[in-house]
Amino acid sequence: MTPVELSRTVLCAVRRAVDEGELSVAVPARAVVTPPGPGGRGDYATNIALQLARPAGQAPLRVAEVLRPYLMGAEGVRGVEITGPGFLNISLDGSAVPDLVRRVRLDGPRYGHSDDLAGEVFAVRVPYEVRAEVLADVLARIIGAQGGRVDVSHDVSHDVGHDVGHDLGGVAGDRGATVLRPVPAPEDPAPLGLDAARWALLHPAPHDRPRITADHLVQREGNPLFRVRYAHARTRAVCRNAADLGFTAQPGPLDAADLVALLADYPRVLATAVAVAPSNRPSKLSSDPRVVPDSSAPSRLARHLVGVADATLVLLPAVLPRGEEKPSAAHRARLALAEAAGAVLAGGLSLLGIDAPDHL
């Protein structure tokens, strides 16, 4: 069960509590599900009880107590504990990790894609500036992976040399378009080559000044782009080596919580390509007037891929048997997880418009 699926499970629990008359609230559109914070337990936690407490006219702990039995009865949920002021901490059953790995391997680089934005059209305006152009292109790719479409036009009403960094992801003008004006590139990134140039423009948050330096080209651990591409290439290498040794992947339980959590969270990261608009002015091109593209989504995706890469590089040395060691169920499970990680890295890099090499 991914965080996106668990979010739907939480909302279903809220809806059932409302239908049974135990809560009197409007069911929210989304429920935030994240790995537990300090003091938390289980696999995931949600603050939905705190979110609903005021409109329900009840204390957060009481709302959590109402929701807990509905969550306990959900498929794939092993246990639910309440901590702090009303956080619901959810533990999934033992099949969660193998099921996630199977799902990722089945979907491949399209894991995390959905049709949640099917039929949605978002208008985006950008200045004639390379970083803004690349940002809009990647937003269109990520939103396209959710079934939506982005129409990009050029905004000539502002000089990109002044007033930069404002209206990031905001609705602007009577055309109902989202204006993207990130801090512009200080110089032409083309000499870095396509992949490094795109990474240099996308990895920093839109309000941060990008570094157009040769650091993005060096092949060492200090370069995040290198780590992401190297981790993908290494997953492909261990798959080839496993085939040479005559054993195949088989998803199973294993101890790799950090990597598993990052893979499970990947669909949610893609879903953050759109966000609730800070303005109440309706968009003329989207059927949901409150939802607009979020200009920070590409940088969030890039940073998430760095996390996946780092956790993958920790896993890889234990994937293959050593010396006279025979392949075990643990080796097969780690190999399956490595394949899944490689698929996420390949899919994420593709959405950023960056090549994912099999050899590096």
C-alpha positions as CSV (number, residue, x, y, z in Angstrom):
1,M,0.0,0.0,0.0
2,T,1.5,3.3,-1.1
3,P,0.9,6.6,0.9
4,V,-1.5,7.7,-1.9
5,E,-3.5,4.5,-1.4
6,L,-3.3,4.8,2.4
7,S,-4.5,8.4,2.1
8,R,-7.6,7.1,0.3
9,T,-8.1,4.5,3.0
10,V,-8.0,7.3,5.6
11,L,-10.6,9.3,3.7
12,C,-12.7,6.2,3.4
13,A,-12.6,5.8,7.2
14,V,-13.7,9.5,7.6
15,R,-16.5,9.0,5.2
16,R,-17.7,5.9,7.1
17,A,-17.6,7.7,10.4
18,V,-19.6,10.5,8.9
19,D,-22.2,8.1,7.4
20,E,-22.5,6.4,10.8
21,G,-23.2,9.8,12.4
22,E,-20.1,9.7,14.6
23,L,-18.6,12.7,13.0
24,S,-20.3,15.8,11.5
25,V,-17.8,17.2,9.0
26,A,-17.3,17.6,5.3
27,V,-15.0,14.9,4.1
28,P,-11.7,16.6,3.0
29,A,-10.3,16.1,-0.5
30,R,-7.0,14.8,0.8
31,A,-5.5,13.3,3.9
32,V,-1.8,13.8,4.5
33,V,0.1,10.5,5.2
34,T,3.8,10.6,5.9
35,P,6.4,8.4,7.7
36,P,6.0,8.9,11.5
37,G,7.9,11.8,13.1
38,P,9.7,11.7,16.4
39,G,7.7,9.8,19.0
40,G,5.6,8.1,16.3
41,R,5.2,4.4,15.6
42,G,4.3,2.1,12.8
43,D,4.9,2.6,9.1
44,Y,2.9,5.8,8.5
45,A,1.2,8.6,10.4
46,T,-1.6,11.0,9.6
47,N,-2.8,14.2,11.2
48,I,-6.3,13.9,9.9
49,A,-7.8,14.0,13.4
50,L,-6.1,17.3,14.2
51,Q,-7.4,18.6,10.8
52,L,-11.0,17.7,11.5
53,A,-11.1,18.5,15.2
54,R,-12.3,22.1,14.9
55,P,-15.0,21.6,12.2
56,A,-16.2,18.5,14.1
57,G,-16.4,20.5,17.3
58,Q,-14.4,17.8,19.2
59,A,-11.0,17.3,20.6
60,P,-8.4,15.8,18.3
61,L,-7.9,12.8,20.5
62,R,-11.7,12.1,20.4
63,V,-11.7,12.3,16.6
64,A,-8.7,10.0,16.5
65,E,-10.6,7.5,18.7
66,V,-13.6,7.6,16.4
67,L,-11.5,7.0,13.3
68,R,-9.3,4.3,14.8
69,P,-11.7,1.3,14.5
70,Y,-12.6,2.2,10.9
71,L,-8.9,2.2,10.0
72,M,-8.3,-1.0,11.9
73,G,-10.8,-2.8,9.6
74,A,-9.2,-1.7,6.4
75,E,-7.5,-4.2,4.2
76,G,-3.7,-4.2,4.6
77,V,-3.7,-2.4,8.0
78,R,-2.2,-4.5,10.9
79,G,-2.6,-1.9,13.7
80,V,-3.4,1.7,14.5
81,E,-2.0,3.6,17.5
82,I,-2.8,7.1,18.7
83,T,0.1,9.3,19.8
84,G,0.6,12.9,20.9
85,P,-2.3,15.3,20.5
86,G,-4.1,12.9,18.1
87,F,-1.8,11.5,15.4
88,L,-2.9,8.2,14.0
89,N,0.1,5.8,13.6
90,I,-0.7,3.1,11.1
91,S,1.2,-0.3,10.8
92,L,0.7,-2.3,7.6
93,D,0.6,-6.1,7.5
94,G,3.7,-8.1,6.6
95,S,2.7,-8.3,2.9
96,A,3.1,-4.6,2.4
97,V,6.8,-4.6,1.4
98,P,6.6,-7.5,-1.1
99,D,3.4,-6.1,-2.6
100,L,4.9,-2.6,-3.0
101,V,8.0,-4.1,-4.8
102,R,5.8,-6.2,-7.0
103,R,3.8,-3.1,-7.9
104,V,6.8,-1.1,-8.8
105,R,8.4,-3.8,-10.9
106,L,5.1,-4.4,-12.7
107,D,4.6,-0.7,-13.5
108,G,8.3,-0.1,-14.2
109,P,9.2,3.6,-14.9
110,R,5.5,4.4,-15.1
111,Y,5.1,3.6,-11.4
112,G,3.4,6.5,-9.7
113,H,1.5,7.6,-12.9
114,S,-2.2,7.9,-12.6
115,D,-5.3,9.4,-14.2
116,D,-6.1,11.6,-11.2
117,L,-5.9,14.8,-13.3
118,A,-7.7,13.3,-16.4
119,G,-9.5,16.1,-18.2
120,E,-7.7,18.9,-16.4
121,V,-6.1,21.6,-18.5
122,F,-3.8,24.1,-16.8
123,A,-2.6,27.3,-18.4
124,V,0.9,28.4,-17.6
125,R,2.8,31.5,-18.7
126,V,6.5,31.9,-18.6
127,P,9.0,34.6,-19.6
128,Y,11.4,34.1,-22.4
129,E,14.1,32.7,-20.1
130,V,15.7,29.2,-20.1
131,R,15.0,28.2,-16.5
132,A,11.4,29.2,-16.7
133,E,11.0,27.2,-20.0
134,V,12.6,24.1,-18.5
135,L,10.5,24.4,-15.4
136,A,7.3,24.6,-17.4
137,D,8.4,21.6,-19.6
138,V,9.0,19.4,-16.5
139,L,5.7,20.5,-14.9
140,A,3.9,19.5,-18.1
141,R,5.6,16.1,-17.9
142,I,4.7,15.4,-14.3
143,I,1.1,16.7,-14.7
144,G,0.9,14.6,-17.9
145,A,1.9,11.6,-15.8
146,Q,-1.2,12.2,-13.7
147,G,-3.4,12.4,-16.8
148,G,-3.6,16.2,-17.0
149,R,-2.3,18.7,-19.7
150,V,-0.4,22.0,-19.5
151,D,-0.8,24.7,-22.1
152,V,2.3,26.9,-22.0
153,S,2.4,30.5,-23.4
154,H,4.9,33.3,-22.9
155,D,4.4,36.1,-20.4
156,V,5.9,39.3,-21.8
157,S,4.4,41.6,-19.1
158,H,7.4,41.4,-16.8
159,D,11.1,41.9,-17.4
160,V,12.8,38.8,-16.1
161,G,15.7,40.9,-14.9
162,H,13.4,42.5,-12.2
163,D,10.8,41.4,-9.8
164,V,11.9,37.7,-10.1
165,G,10.8,35.0,-7.8
166,H,7.3,36.3,-7.2
167,D,4.0,34.7,-8.2
168,L,5.6,31.2,-8.1
169,G,2.8,28.9,-8.8
170,G,0.2,31.7,-8.2
171,V,-2.7,32.6,-10.4
172,A,-2.1,35.8,-12.2
173,G,-4.0,38.0,-14.6
174,D,-7.5,37.8,-16.1
175,R,-6.4,35.0,-18.3
176,G,-6.5,32.7,-15.3
177,A,-3.0,31.4,-16.0
178,T,-0.3,30.4,-13.6
179,V,2.8,32.6,-14.0
180,L,6.1,30.9,-13.5
181,R,9.0,33.3,-12.8
182,P,11.8,31.4,-11.1
183,V,15.1,33.2,-10.3
184,P,16.7,33.1,-13.8
185,A,19.9,31.3,-14.7
186,P,22.9,33.6,-14.2
187,E,24.4,32.4,-17.5
188,D,23.7,30.1,-20.4
189,P,23.7,26.5,-19.1
190,A,24.1,24.9,-22.5
191,P,27.9,24.3,-22.2
192,L,27.1,21.8,-19.4
193,G,25.2,19.6,-21.9
194,L,21.5,18.7,-21.8
195,D,21.4,16.5,-18.7
196,A,23.6,18.5,-16.4
197,A,22.0,21.8,-17.6
198,R,18.5,20.6,-16.8
199,W,19.6,19.3,-13.4
200,A,21.3,22.6,-12.6
201,L,18.1,24.5,-13.4
202,L,15.7,22.1,-11.7
203,H,17.4,20.8,-8.5
204,P,17.3,24.1,-6.6
205,A,13.9,25.5,-5.5
206,P,12.5,28.1,-7.9
207,H,13.3,31.0,-5.5
208,D,17.0,29.9,-5.2
209,R,19.6,31.0,-7.6
210,P,20.9,28.1,-9.8
211,R,24.6,27.3,-10.0
212,I,25.8,27.0,-13.6
213,T,29.2,25.4,-12.9
214,A,31.2,22.4,-13.9
215,D,30.5,20.8,-10.5
216,H,27.4,19.2,-12.2
217,L,29.7,17.3,-14.5
218,V,32.1,15.7,-12.0
219,Q,31.7,11.9,-11.4
220,R,32.0,11.8,-7.6
221,E,29.8,11.4,-4.6
222,G,29.6,15.2,-4.0
223,N,27.6,15.6,-7.2
224,P,23.9,14.7,-6.6
225,L,23.2,14.2,-10.3
226,F,26.1,11.7,-10.5
227,R,24.7,9.8,-7.5
228,V,21.3,9.5,-9.0
229,R,22.5,8.3,-12.4
230,Y,25.2,6.1,-10.9
231,A,22.6,4.4,-8.6
232,H,20.4,3.6,-11.6
233,A,23.4,2.2,-13.5
234,R,24.4,0.1,-10.5
235,T,20.9,-1.4,-10.2
236,R,21.1,-2.5,-13.8
237,A,24.6,-3.9,-13.2
238,V,23.5,-6.1,-10.2
239,C,20.6,-7.4,-12.3
240,R,23.0,-8.4,-15.1
241,N,25.4,-10.0,-12.5
242,A,22.6,-11.9,-10.8
243,A,21.6,-13.3,-14.2
244,D,25.2,-14.4,-14.7
245,L,25.0,-16.1,-11.3
246,G,21.8,-17.9,-12.3
247,F,19.3,-16.4,-9.8
248,T,16.3,-14.1,-10.2
249,A,14.5,-11.6,-8.1
250,Q,11.7,-12.6,-5.7
251,P,10.0,-9.9,-3.6
252,G,10.0,-10.8,0.1
253,P,10.3,-9.2,3.5
254,L,13.5,-7.4,4.2
255,D,15.1,-4.7,6.4
256,A,15.4,-1.7,4.2
257,A,12.9,0.7,5.7
258,D,14.4,3.9,4.4
259,L,14.4,2.8,0.7
260,V,11.0,1.2,1.0
261,A,9.5,4.3,2.4
262,L,11.0,6.5,-0.3
263,L,9.6,4.2,-3.1
264,A,6.2,4.1,-1.4
265,D,6.2,7.9,-1.2
266,Y,7.1,8.5,-4.8
267,P,3.5,8.6,-6.1
268,R,2.7,11.3,-3.6
269,V,5.7,13.3,-4.7
270,L,4.4,13.2,-8.3
271,A,0.9,14.2,-7.1
272,T,2.3,17.4,-5.6
273,A,2.7,18.8,-9.1
274,V,-0.5,20.6,-8.4
275,A,-1.6,22.4,-5.3
276,V,-4.4,24.5,-3.9
277,A,-4.2,28.0,-5.3
278,P,-3.3,30.8,-2.9
279,S,-5.9,32.9,-4.7
280,N,-9.6,32.4,-4.8
281,R,-9.8,33.7,-8.4
282,P,-11.2,31.0,-10.6
283,S,-9.2,29.4,-13.4
284,K,-11.0,29.4,-16.7
285,L,-9.2,26.3,-18.0
286,S,-9.3,24.0,-15.0
287,S,-12.5,22.3,-13.8
288,D,-11.2,22.7,-10.3
289,P,-10.6,26.5,-9.8
290,R,-8.6,26.0,-6.7
291,V,-5.9,23.7,-8.1
292,V,-2.9,25.1,-10.0
293,P,0.5,23.8,-11.0
294,D,3.1,24.0,-8.3
295,S,6.4,25.4,-9.5
296,S,8.3,23.6,-6.7
297,A,7.3,20.2,-7.9
298,P,10.3,19.6,-10.2
299,S,12.8,20.5,-7.4
300,R,10.9,18.2,-5.0
301,L,11.1,15.4,-7.5
302,A,14.9,15.9,-8.0
303,R,15.5,15.9,-4.2
304,H,13.4,12.8,-3.8
305,L,15.5,11.0,-6.4
306,V,18.6,11.9,-4.5
307,G,17.1,10.3,-1.4
308,V,16.2,7.2,-3.4
309,A,19.7,7.0,-4.9
310,D,21.4,7.3,-1.6
311,A,19.3,4.6,0.0
312,T,19.8,2.4,-3.0
313,L,23.6,2.7,-2.8
314,V,23.4,1.5,0.8
315,L,21.4,-1.6,-0.3
316,L,23.4,-2.6,-3.4
317,P,26.5,-4.1,-1.7
318,A,24.3,-6.8,0.0
319,V,22.4,-7.8,-3.1
320,L,24.7,-10.4,-4.6
321,P,26.2,-13.4,-2.8
322,R,29.8,-13.2,-1.8
323,G,32.5,-15.8,-2.3
324,E,31.0,-19.3,-2.1
325,E,27.8,-18.0,-0.6
326,K,24.7,-19.4,-2.3
327,P,21.8,-17.1,-3.3
328,S,19.2,-17.0,-0.6
329,A,15.7,-15.7,-0.2
330,A,17.2,-12.5,1.2
331,H,19.4,-12.0,-1.9
332,R,16.3,-12.5,-4.1
333,A,14.3,-10.0,-2.1
334,R,17.1,-7.4,-2.2
335,L,17.5,-7.9,-5.9
336,A,13.8,-7.3,-6.4
337,L,14.0,-4.1,-4.3
338,A,17.0,-3.0,-6.3
339,E,15.1,-3.5,-9.6
340,A,12.2,-1.5,-8.1
341,A,14.6,1.3,-7.1
342,G,16.1,1.4,-10.6
343,A,12.6,1.7,-12.1
344,V,11.8,4.7,-9.9
345,L,15.1,6.4,-10.7
346,A,14.6,5.8,-14.4
347,G,11.0,7.1,-14.3
348,G,11.9,10.2,-12.2
349,L,14.9,11.1,-14.4
350,S,12.7,10.7,-17.5
351,L,10.1,13.2,-16.1
352,L,13.0,15.6,-15.5
353,G,14.1,15.1,-19.1
354,I,17.4,13.6,-18.1
355,D,18.9,10.3,-19.4
356,A,19.1,7.3,-17.1
357,P,22.1,5.3,-18.4
358,D,22.5,1.6,-17.9
359,H,26.3,2.0,-17.8
360,L,28.2,4.8,-16.1
